[in-house]
Amino acid sequence: MIVVTGSVTAKEDCFDEVRGLSLEHVRRSRSEPGCISHAVHVDCENPMRLVFVEQWADRPALLAHFAVPESRQFVRALQPLAAAATTIEIYDATRVENF
């Protein structure tokens, strides 16, 4: 499984737009092949920061997600609305049973 975390900190006057774009992206992404989960959350310590947590079946599924035109459009749409650089981290994860 591939786990992706990311974040965007919205400019103060752009939060609602960033939130709307993010929710649209999450909902669309959930229907893609190989998407196990895709969510966005508001950071409790910085309410202008949205945090994404995603799980993908494998690397090809994630690469296909990145290649979807709407995914690239989402990233481009966020850039002028962000107060700081967006972040993304990708992890190759193995589930631990009975921990």
MDAnalysis code that builds the backbone (N, CA, C; Angstrom):
import MDAnalysis as mda
import numpy as np

u = mda.Universe.empty(297, n_residues=99, atom_resindex=np.repeat(np.arange(99), 3), trajectory=True)
u.add_TopologyAttr("name", ["N", "CA", "C"] * 99)
u.add_TopologyAttr("resid", np.arange(1, 100))
u.add_TopologyAttr("resname", ["MET", "ILE", "VAL", "VAL", "THR", "GLY", "SER", "VAL", "THR", "ALA", "LYS", "GLU", "ASP", "CYS", "PHE", "ASP", "GLU", "VAL", "ARG", "GLY", "LEU", "SER", "LEU", "GLU", "HIS", "VAL", "ARG", "ARG", "SER", "ARG", "SER", "GLU", "PRO", "GLY", "CYS", "ILE", "SER", "HIS", "ALA", "VAL", "HIS", "VAL", "ASP", "CYS", "GLU", "ASN", "PRO", "MET", "ARG", "LEU", "VAL", "PHE", "VAL", "GLU", "GLN", "TRP", "ALA", "ASP", "ARG", "PRO", "ALA", "LEU", "LEU", "ALA", "HIS", "PHE", "ALA", "VAL", "PRO", "GLU", "SER", "ARG", "GLN", "PHE", "VAL", "ARG", "ALA", "LEU", "GLN", "PRO", "LEU", "ALA", "ALA", "ALA", "ALA", "THR", "THR", "ILE", "GLU", "ILE", "TYR", "ASP", "ALA", "THR", "ARG", "VAL", "GLU", "ASN", "PHE"])
u.atoms.positions = np.array([
    [0.842, -1.171, 0.000],
    [0.000, 0.000, 0.000],
    [0.892, 1.242, 0.000],
    [0.424, 2.281, -0.656],
    [1.113, 3.568, -0.673],
    [0.296, 4.558, 0.161],
    [0.959, 5.262, 1.059],
    [0.322, 6.292, 1.876],
    [0.887, 7.638, 1.455],
    [-0.007, 8.578, 1.233],
    [0.391, 9.925, 0.834],
    [-0.153, 10.900, 1.864],
    [0.708, 11.809, 2.334],
    [0.261, 12.917, 3.167],
    [0.675, 14.202, 2.466],
    [-0.121, 15.209, 2.642],
    [0.196, 16.494, 2.033],
    [-0.533, 17.597, 2.761],
    [-0.156, 18.824, 2.474],
    [-0.839, 19.947, 3.109],
    [-0.756, 21.193, 2.245],
    [-1.712, 22.067, 2.500],
    [-1.721, 23.391, 1.891],
    [-2.212, 24.362, 2.956],
    [-1.528, 25.486, 3.075],
    [-1.955, 26.556, 3.969],
    [-2.530, 27.656, 3.100],
    [-3.792, 27.931, 3.296],
    [-4.498, 28.907, 2.466],
    [-4.199, 30.332, 2.915],
    [-4.189, 31.234, 1.949],
    [-4.190, 32.654, 2.295],
    [-5.510, 32.921, 3.013],
    [-5.494, 33.865, 3.957],
    [-6.680, 34.096, 4.789],
    [-7.937, 34.365, 3.990],
    [-7.836, 35.109, 2.923],
    [-9.031, 35.447, 2.147],
    [-9.404, 34.366, 1.131],
    [-8.675, 33.250, 1.128],
    [-8.902, 32.189, 0.140],
    [-9.304, 30.863, 0.763],
    [-9.464, 30.789, 2.081],
    [-9.687, 29.500, 2.717],
    [-10.897, 28.765, 2.153],
    [-12.017, 29.453, 2.013],
    [-13.230, 28.792, 1.531],
    [-13.030, 28.211, 0.134],
    [-12.326, 28.918, -0.717],
    [-12.059, 28.422, -2.063],
    [-11.128, 27.212, -2.026],
    [-10.088, 27.280, -1.197],
    [-9.155, 26.151, -1.057],
    [-9.899, 24.935, -0.506],
    [-10.737, 25.143, 0.484],
    [-11.511, 24.042, 1.075],
    [-12.432, 23.421, 0.021],
    [-13.122, 24.250, -0.739],
    [-14.023, 23.738, -1.772],
    [-13.293, 22.945, -2.839],
    [-12.179, 23.478, -3.331],
    [-11.383, 22.764, -4.329],
    [-10.867, 21.442, -3.769],
    [-10.454, 21.454, -2.506],
    [-9.905, 20.255, -1.867],
    [-10.967, 19.173, -1.715],
    [-12.151, 19.561, -1.271],
    [-13.228, 18.584, -1.120],
    [-13.623, 17.995, -2.473],
    [-13.680, 18.822, -3.485],
    [-13.989, 18.341, -4.834],
    [-12.930, 17.332, -5.293],
    [-11.668, 17.656, -5.058],
    [-10.570, 16.764, -5.448],
    [-10.651, 15.432, -4.701],
    [-10.905, 15.489, -3.415],
    [-10.989, 14.278, -2.598],
    [-12.137, 13.393, -3.086],
    [-13.290, 13.983, -3.284],
    [-14.461, 13.199, -3.705],
    [-14.235, 12.550, -5.063],
    [-13.620, 13.279, -5.982],
    [-13.339, 12.727, -7.309],
    [-12.305, 11.611, -7.216],
    [-11.273, 11.831, -6.420],
    [-10.184, 10.861, -6.302],
    [-10.654, 9.536, -5.725],
    [-11.626, 9.576, -4.841],
    [-12.124, 8.341, -4.211],
    [-12.668, 7.339, -5.221],
    [-13.098, 7.818, -6.376],
    [-13.674, 6.916, -7.382],
    [-12.616, 6.317, -8.312],
    [-11.374, 6.724, -8.161],
    [-10.320, 6.227, -9.048],
    [-9.917, 4.799, -8.679],
    [-9.555, 3.992, -9.679],
    [-9.092, 2.634, -9.399],
    [-7.870, 2.660, -8.476],
    [-7.888, 1.808, -7.469],
    [-6.749, 1.700, -6.560],
    [-6.792, 2.645, -5.379],
    [-7.777, 3.536, -5.333],
    [-7.887, 4.442, -4.179],
    [-8.571, 3.689, -3.039],
    [-7.855, 3.531, -1.939],
    [-8.405, 2.882, -0.755],
    [-9.115, 3.922, 0.110],
    [-8.473, 5.064, 0.291],
    [-9.090, 6.177, 1.026],
    [-8.410, 7.475, 0.604],
    [-9.169, 8.554, 0.726],
    [-8.661, 9.883, 0.351],
    [-9.461, 10.876, 1.185],
    [-8.774, 11.660, 2.019],
    [-9.471, 12.574, 2.921],
    [-8.690, 13.867, 3.088],
    [-9.408, 14.909, 3.494],
    [-8.787, 16.189, 3.812],
    [-9.331, 16.635, 5.165],
    [-8.439, 17.198, 5.999],
    [-8.787, 17.594, 7.357],
    [-8.239, 18.992, 7.633],
    [-8.915, 19.725, 8.510],
    [-8.417, 21.025, 8.963],
    [-7.470, 20.783, 10.130],
    [-6.295, 21.387, 10.079],
    [-5.288, 21.294, 11.142],
    [-5.817, 22.029, 12.385],
    [-5.882, 21.339, 13.521],
    [-6.392, 21.939, 14.760],
    [-5.515, 23.071, 15.283],
    [-4.228, 23.038, 14.955],
    [-3.318, 24.074, 15.441],
    [-3.214, 25.251, 14.488],
    [-3.531, 25.034, 13.224],
    [-3.501, 26.105, 12.230],
    [-4.725, 25.935, 11.337],
    [-5.825, 26.594, 11.657],
    [-7.067, 26.385, 10.920],
    [-7.037, 26.854, 9.458],
    [-5.949, 27.464, 9.037],
    [-5.801, 27.840, 7.626],
    [-5.120, 26.726, 6.829],
    [-4.676, 25.674, 7.522],
    [-3.933, 24.575, 6.894],
    [-4.831, 23.351, 6.741],
    [-4.887, 22.838, 5.530],
    [-5.606, 21.601, 5.249],
    [-4.591, 20.481, 5.063],
    [-4.895, 19.315, 5.630],
    [-3.996, 18.165, 5.580],
    [-4.700, 17.031, 4.836],
    [-4.007, 16.473, 3.862],
    [-4.533, 15.363, 3.066],
    [-3.899, 14.064, 3.535],
    [-4.716, 13.015, 3.630],
    [-4.235, 11.675, 3.945],
    [-4.877, 10.725, 2.933],
    [-4.028, 10.000, 2.211],
    [-4.514, 9.118, 1.149],
    [-3.889, 7.733, 1.300],
    [-4.616, 6.726, 0.871],
    [-4.093, 5.364, 0.787],
    [-4.397, 4.850, -0.618],
    [-3.374, 4.309, -1.252],
    [-3.501, 3.763, -2.604],
    [-3.051, 2.310, -2.597],
    [-3.651, 1.506, -3.443],
    [-3.352, 0.076, -3.486],
    [-1.885, -0.183, -3.809],
    [-1.345, 0.605, -4.748],
    [0.033, 0.395, -5.178],
    [0.535, 1.631, -5.918],
    [1.799, 1.606, -6.270],
    [2.431, 2.736, -6.957],
    [1.787, 3.035, -8.320],
    [1.477, 2.014, -9.144],
    [0.816, 2.316, -10.431],
    [-0.515, 3.059, -10.251],
    [-1.278, 2.714, -9.217],
    [-2.542, 3.419, -8.973],
    [-2.282, 4.883, -8.628],
    [-1.266, 5.129, -7.806],
    [-0.934, 6.508, -7.444],
    [-0.434, 7.281, -8.658],
    [0.413, 6.671, -9.461],
    [0.913, 7.344, -10.661],
    [-0.224, 7.652, -11.633],
    [-1.189, 6.743, -11.737],
    [-2.358, 7.002, -12.589],
    [-3.155, 8.186, -12.042],
    [-3.271, 8.277, -10.723],
    [-3.962, 9.408, -10.083],
    [-3.262, 10.725, -10.419],
    [-1.938, 10.736, -10.325],
    [-1.187, 11.944, -10.643],
    [-1.347, 12.342, -12.109],
    [-1.597, 11.367, -12.988],
    [-1.712, 11.626, -14.423],
    [-3.102, 12.112, -14.836],
    [-4.077, 11.983, -13.959],
    [-5.434, 12.442, -14.278],
    [-5.395, 13.959, -14.468],
    [-5.920, 14.459, -15.590],
    [-5.860, 15.911, -15.827],
    [-6.443, 16.738, -14.677],
    [-7.509, 16.260, -14.056],
    [-8.122, 17.011, -12.954],
    [-7.200, 17.099, -11.739],
    [-6.351, 16.096, -11.541],
    [-5.391, 16.164, -10.429],
    [-4.372, 17.269, -10.676],
    [-3.884, 17.353, -11.895],
    [-2.918, 18.411, -12.231],
    [-3.586, 19.789, -12.160],
    [-4.836, 19.869, -12.601],
    [-5.565, 21.138, -12.540],
    [-5.774, 21.578, -11.085],
    [-6.037, 20.615, -10.212],
    [-6.218, 20.908, -8.792],
    [-4.952, 21.540, -8.210],
    [-3.813, 20.950, -8.489],
    [-2.539, 21.473, -7.983],
    [-2.302, 22.884, -8.524],
    [-2.542, 23.079, -9.803],
    [-2.348, 24.416, -10.400],
    [-3.299, 25.440, -9.784],
    [-4.537, 25.037, -9.516],
    [-5.521, 25.961, -8.943],
    [-5.153, 26.362, -7.519],
    [-4.519, 25.461, -6.770],
    [-4.139, 25.766, -5.380],
    [-2.993, 26.757, -5.273],
    [-2.051, 26.701, -6.196],
    [-0.818, 27.479, -6.064],
    [-1.046, 28.961, -5.770],
    [-1.893, 29.667, -6.513],
    [-2.046, 31.098, -6.207],
    [-2.857, 31.379, -4.937],
    [-3.504, 30.352, -4.387],
    [-4.337, 30.517, -3.195],
    [-3.588, 30.166, -1.912],
    [-2.381, 29.633, -2.057],
    [-1.602, 29.152, -0.913],
    [-0.720, 30.244, -0.334],
    [-0.657, 30.280, 1.003],
    [0.194, 31.247, 1.700],
    [1.635, 30.764, 1.774],
    [1.847, 29.471, 1.568],
    [3.183, 28.865, 1.616],
    [3.206, 27.705, 0.633],
    [4.377, 27.164, 0.420],
    [4.509, 26.026, -0.494],
    [3.691, 24.839, 0.013],
    [3.057, 24.134, -0.898],
    [2.341, 22.922, -0.527],
    [3.355, 21.821, -0.227],
    [2.918, 20.819, 0.532],
    [3.807, 19.703, 0.849],
    [3.174, 18.401, 0.379],
    [4.018, 17.417, 0.096],
    [3.555, 16.075, -0.211],
    [4.655, 15.098, 0.204],
    [4.242, 14.026, 0.857],
    [5.163, 12.956, 1.239],
    [4.512, 11.641, 0.857],
    [5.310, 10.730, 0.305],
    [4.802, 9.449, -0.174],
    [5.557, 8.336, 0.544],
    [4.809, 7.387, 1.083],
    [5.384, 6.289, 1.847],
    [4.920, 4.954, 1.278],
    [5.811, 4.014, 1.223],
    [5.493, 2.642, 0.884],
    [5.223, 1.942, 2.216],
    [4.001, 1.527, 2.455],
    [3.612, 1.021, 3.777],
    [3.166, -0.426, 3.719],
    [3.422, -1.118, 4.800],
    [2.959, -2.483, 4.980],
    [2.125, -2.513, 6.246],
    [0.923, -3.041, 6.160],
    [0.052, -3.120, 7.325],
    [0.619, -4.130, 8.319],
    [0.617, -3.758, 9.583],
    [1.058, -4.647, 10.655],
    [-0.201, -5.199, 11.315],
    [-0.373, -6.506, 11.272],
    [-1.526, -7.158, 11.881],
    [-1.232, -7.498, 13.332],
    [-2.263, -7.444, 14.158],
    [-2.175, -7.860, 15.561],
    [-1.035, -7.187, 16.304],
    [-0.953, -5.899, 16.173],
    [0.120, -5.168, 16.834],
    [-0.241, -4.886, 18.254],
])
